[in-house]
Amino acid sequence: MEFTVAQVAAMLGGEVKGDGSAKIKMLSKIQDAKPGQIAFLSNPKYEQYIYTTQASAVIVKKDFVARKEVTSTLILVDDPYSSFTALLEEYHKLISFQKSGIEQPSFIGDNSTTGKNIYRGAFSYIGTNVKIGDNVKIHPQAFVGDDVQIGNNTIIHPGVKIYSGTRIGNNCVIHSGTVIGSDGFGFAPQEDGSYKTIPQLGNVIIEDNVTVGGNTVIDCATMFGDATIIREGVKLDNLIQIAHNVEVGKHTVIAAQTGISGSTKIGENCLLAGQVGIAGHLVIANNTSLGAQAGVSKSIKEEGQKLIGYPVFDIKEYFKSYAVFKKLPDLNYRLRELESKVLKHNNAHSSVD
């Protein structure tokens, strides 16, 4: 794949300063870029590299003023970071959507339909009564159960397991090793100390523009007619556990190793950092930010809070408390010294008396 700088600039709505006919074959970091590659400059800390980079083109802000000679062709845009991100997205699409057709061996069940420009990798399995949209890519060894629906332009990476009844929207990406629709953790204790499995009869609904990282598990809802729901635009990292009947609001971002217990509702535009743990049957308000390893045991009702710790509390108060916590050994030593001095003083007065 090869484009001219002028073509890239046109796609980004930018202005070319230099040789618009220069060829671009690949994207790179500004400090590592070689001829034929394009980079970007957004953070002023990296400005030094624009004077030494070998990149054929660099995306910069419109008001950028060079302090030395720049040999690379410049593409002037409003926001270099966003423009480079858009370029990465387009490049990713070109790579991801190259494959098409049906590799063998692969299987598709009765009454299942696929849209235009479908790709089915070798050893992929599609059950009965499945509906798959246009431009969908189902990579090798993926499993799609009965009665599943998958929207247009969605990518199912190798080894993904999608249980029966799951609904996946348009423009989604499901990475390798992910399991969608497995049983929720439901067991009823018995008088003899054993546990009886509670059947899990619901499904999972994943709306449009959702990304699910590798080895993440999203459990189905418990009751027939109910669903575990991942709303539009949600981005899930690797190794996340989402239990039965959970709902994750629009455009929420969740980092790796987070666990969300059953029937909890996460609001819109929330940010959950790594290893966050949330108890079941809670409600987390919109625009909540939870720091790494935060533990949530009660509902968060006020929107826009930034919380951390276990149990969670305001992040500013947390760091004030942590500043004191670090001094505890010294404070404890000083306290013992004071106690010793007071004890000696009291003993001295007792002897005089």
VENQUIGI-V867522 format. One record per residue. N is the residue number from 0. RES is the residue in three letters. SS is DSSP state (h for helix, s for strand, l for the rest). NEAR is the number of other C-alpha atoms within 12 Angstrom. Layout:
BEGIN
[[N	RES	SS	NEAR] [N	RES	SS	NEAR]]
END
This chain:
BEGIN
[[0	MET	l	16] [1	GLU	l	19] [2	PHE	s	25] [3	THR	s	26] [4	VAL	h	38] [5	ALA	h	29] [6	GLN	h	23] [7	VAL	h	40] [8	ALA	h	35] [9	ALA	h	19] [10	MET	h	22] [11	LEU	h	29] [12	GLY	l	24] [13	GLY	l	27] [14	GLU	s	28] [15	VAL	s	30] [16	LYS	s	27] [17	GLY	l	21] [18	ASP	l	22] [19	GLY	l	25] [20	SER	l	20] [21	ALA	l	29] [22	LYS	s	26] [23	ILE	s	33] [24	LYS	l	23] [25	MET	s	29] [26	LEU	s	35] [27	SER	l	28] [28	LYS	l	26] [29	ILE	l	33] [30	GLN	l	24] [31	ASP	l	21] [32	ALA	l	26] [33	LYS	l	24] [34	PRO	l	24] [35	GLY	l	27] [36	GLN	s	33] [37	ILE	s	44] [38	ALA	s	42] [39	PHE	s	43] [40	LEU	l	38] [41	SER	l	30] [42	ASN	l	18] [43	PRO	h	16] [44	LYS	h	11] [45	TYR	h	19] [46	GLU	h	25] [47	GLN	h	19] [48	TYR	h	28] [49	ILE	h	38] [50	TYR	h	22] [51	THR	l	21] [52	THR	l	31] [53	GLN	l	25] [54	ALA	l	36] [55	SER	l	40] [56	ALA	s	48] [57	VAL	s	54] [58	ILE	s	49] [59	VAL	s	40] [60	LYS	s	29] [61	LYS	l	22] [62	ASP	l	16] [63	PHE	l	26] [64	VAL	l	15] [65	ALA	l	20] [66	ARG	l	10] [67	LYS	l	13] [68	GLU	l	15] [69	VAL	l	25] [70	THR	l	21] [71	SER	l	37] [72	THR	s	38] [73	LEU	s	39] [74	ILE	s	41] [75	LEU	s	34] [76	VAL	s	30] [77	ASP	l	21] [78	ASP	l	24] [79	PRO	h	31] [80	TYR	h	23] [81	SER	h	20] [82	SER	h	31] [83	PHE	h	36] [84	THR	h	20] [85	ALA	h	22] [86	LEU	h	30] [87	LEU	h	24] [88	GLU	h	18] [89	GLU	h	20] [90	TYR	h	24] [91	HIS	h	18] [92	LYS	h	21] [93	LEU	h	14] [94	ILE	h	16] [95	SER	h	25] [96	PHE	l	28] [97	GLN	l	18] [98	LYS	l	22] [99	SER	l	23] [100	GLY	s	22] [101	ILE	s	25] [102	GLU	l	22] [103	GLN	l	17] [104	PRO	l	14] [105	SER	l	24] [106	PHE	s	25] [107	ILE	s	31] [108	GLY	l	22] [109	ASP	l	15] [110	ASN	l	16] [111	SER	l	24] [112	THR	s	25] [113	THR	s	33] [114	GLY	l	24] [115	LYS	l	19] [116	ASN	l	22] [117	ILE	l	31] [118	TYR	s	34] [119	ARG	s	38] [120	GLY	l	31] [121	ALA	l	25] [122	PHE	l	22] [123	SER	l	32] [124	TYR	s	35] [125	ILE	s	40] [126	GLY	l	31] [127	THR	l	25] [128	ASN	l	23] [129	VAL	l	32] [130	LYS	s	33] [131	ILE	s	41] [132	GLY	l	30] [133	ASP	l	26] [134	ASN	l	30] [135	VAL	l	41] [136	LYS	s	45] [137	ILE	s	50] [138	HIS	l	39] [139	PRO	l	31] [140	GLN	l	27] [141	ALA	l	36] [142	PHE	s	39] [143	VAL	s	45] [144	GLY	l	34] [145	ASP	l	30] [146	ASP	l	27] [147	VAL	l	37] [148	GLN	s	37] [149	ILE	s	45] [150	GLY	l	35] [151	ASN	l	29] [152	ASN	l	32] [153	THR	l	39] [154	ILE	s	44] [155	ILE	s	50] [156	HIS	l	36] [157	PRO	l	30] [158	GLY	l	27] [159	VAL	l	36] [160	LYS	s	38] [161	ILE	s	47] [162	TYR	l	37] [163	SER	l	34] [164	GLY	l	34] [165	THR	l	43] [166	ARG	s	37] [167	ILE	s	45] [168	GLY	l	36] [169	ASN	l	31] [170	ASN	l	31] [171	CYS	l	37] [172	VAL	s	40] [173	ILE	s	45] [174	HIS	l	34] [175	SER	l	31] [176	GLY	l	28] [177	THR	l	36] [178	VAL	s	40] [179	ILE	s	50] [180	GLY	s	44] [181	SER	s	33] [182	ASP	l	33] [183	GLY	l	35] [184	PHE	l	29] [185	GLY	l	24] [186	PHE	s	16] [187	ALA	s	14] [188	PRO	s	12] [189	GLN	l	11] [190	GLU	l	8] [191	ASP	l	8] [192	GLY	l	9] [193	SER	l	10] [194	TYR	s	13] [195	LYS	s	14] [196	THR	s	15] [197	ILE	l	17] [198	PRO	l	19] [199	GLN	l	29] [200	LEU	l	27] [201	GLY	l	30] [202	ASN	s	40] [203	VAL	s	47] [204	ILE	s	40] [205	ILE	s	45] [206	GLU	l	34] [207	ASP	l	29] [208	ASN	l	28] [209	VAL	l	37] [210	THR	s	37] [211	VAL	s	44] [212	GLY	l	33] [213	GLY	l	31] [214	ASN	l	27] [215	THR	l	36] [216	VAL	s	40] [217	ILE	s	49] [218	ASP	s	45] [219	CYS	l	44] [220	ALA	l	38] [221	THR	l	30] [222	MET	l	21] [223	PHE	l	16] [224	GLY	l	17] [225	ASP	l	23] [226	ALA	s	35] [227	THR	s	46] [228	ILE	s	40] [229	ILE	s	46] [230	ARG	l	36] [231	GLU	l	29] [232	GLY	l	28] [233	VAL	l	37] [234	LYS	s	38] [235	LEU	s	45] [236	ASP	l	34] [237	ASN	l	30] [238	LEU	l	28] [239	ILE	l	36] [240	GLN	s	39] [241	ILE	s	49] [242	ALA	l	43] [243	HIS	l	42] [244	ASN	l	40] [245	VAL	l	41] [246	GLU	s	39] [247	VAL	s	46] [248	GLY	l	34] [249	LYS	l	29] [250	HIS	l	28] [251	THR	l	35] [252	VAL	s	37] [253	ILE	s	45] [254	ALA	l	35] [255	ALA	l	30] [256	GLN	l	28] [257	THR	l	35] [258	GLY	s	37] [259	ILE	s	44] [260	SER	l	35] [261	GLY	l	34] [262	SER	l	31] [263	THR	l	33] [264	LYS	s	36] [265	ILE	s	46] [266	GLY	l	36] [267	GLU	l	30] [268	ASN	l	28] [269	CYS	l	35] [270	LEU	s	38] [271	LEU	s	44] [272	ALA	l	32] [273	GLY	l	27] [274	GLN	l	28] [275	VAL	l	35] [276	GLY	s	37] [277	ILE	s	38] [278	ALA	l	29] [279	GLY	l	27] [280	HIS	l	23] [281	LEU	l	26] [282	VAL	s	31] [283	ILE	s	40] [284	ALA	l	28] [285	ASN	l	29] [286	ASN	l	26] [287	THR	l	36] [288	SER	s	37] [289	LEU	s	41] [290	GLY	l	33] [291	ALA	l	27] [292	GLN	l	24] [293	ALA	l	33] [294	GLY	s	30] [295	VAL	s	36] [296	SER	l	23] [297	LYS	l	21] [298	SER	l	24] [299	ILE	s	33] [300	LYS	l	17] [301	GLU	l	17] [302	GLU	l	20] [303	GLY	l	20] [304	GLN	l	25] [305	LYS	s	30] [306	LEU	s	34] [307	ILE	s	32] [308	GLY	l	28] [309	TYR	s	23] [310	PRO	l	23] [311	VAL	l	29] [312	PHE	s	26] [313	ASP	s	24] [314	ILE	h	23] [315	LYS	h	17] [316	GLU	h	16] [317	TYR	h	21] [318	PHE	h	18] [319	LYS	h	14] [320	SER	h	17] [321	TYR	h	15] [322	ALA	h	12] [323	VAL	h	15] [324	PHE	h	14] [325	LYS	h	13] [326	LYS	l	14] [327	LEU	h	14] [328	PRO	h	12] [329	ASP	h	13] [330	LEU	h	14] [331	ASN	h	15] [332	TYR	h	13] [333	ARG	h	14] [334	LEU	h	14] [335	ARG	h	14] [336	GLU	h	14] [337	LEU	h	14] [338	GLU	h	14] [339	SER	h	14] [340	LYS	h	14] [341	VAL	h	14] [342	LEU	h	14] [343	LYS	h	14] [344	HIS	h	14] [345	ASN	h	14] [346	ASN	h	13] [347	ALA	h	12] [348	HIS	h	11] [349	SER	h	10] [350	SER	h	9] [351	VAL	h	8] [352	ASP	l	7]]
END
